[in-house]
Amino acid sequence: MSDVMAEETLDLAPLHEIIDEFKGQRGVLIQVLQRAQEAYGYLPPEVLQGIAKGLSVPLSQVYGVVTFYAQFYLTRRGKHVIRTCDGTACHVRGAAKVIDAVEKELGITPGETTPDYEFTFEVVYCLGSCGLSPVAVVDEQVVGRLVPEKMVQIIRNLRQK
Ligand code: FES
């Protein structure tokens, strides 16, 4: 996540730069939202309001797009994102135990982020790598043939980074 994201005050300068780049163009809302999310790690209300104003689009339309597409996040995410598969192939090969291990190691349940914003944990249903089940995607990298111990070790290694 970029360090333009401060705890209390949000630096809106990066957003203004993005908006300036796209101002006056039509049909750029999704692109602007993507760029803003790259800059901030998620889309807080101030950013959405800034986009609505900057592009002269109703705020309701901005929220409509953000809530329609799964790629957009309204809450701050962890520095590391762990997505563990519990689709059929992975489930049969022990995904539940891997998920349990993540929950215990991080102290959160699927859909949550640790209070220190180090980890976000999600459960998904098929990552398209069933041959490697059970599978997780850790920071965009596919990790296959998981066992609980391996998953815990991955988390501990990430913590040290
Ligand atoms: S079911 Fe897990 S990758 Fe397909």
Residues whose N, C-alpha, C, O or C-beta is under 5 A from the ligand:
A	BS01	FES	C85 G87 T88 A89 C90 C126 L127 G128 S129 C130 S133 V135
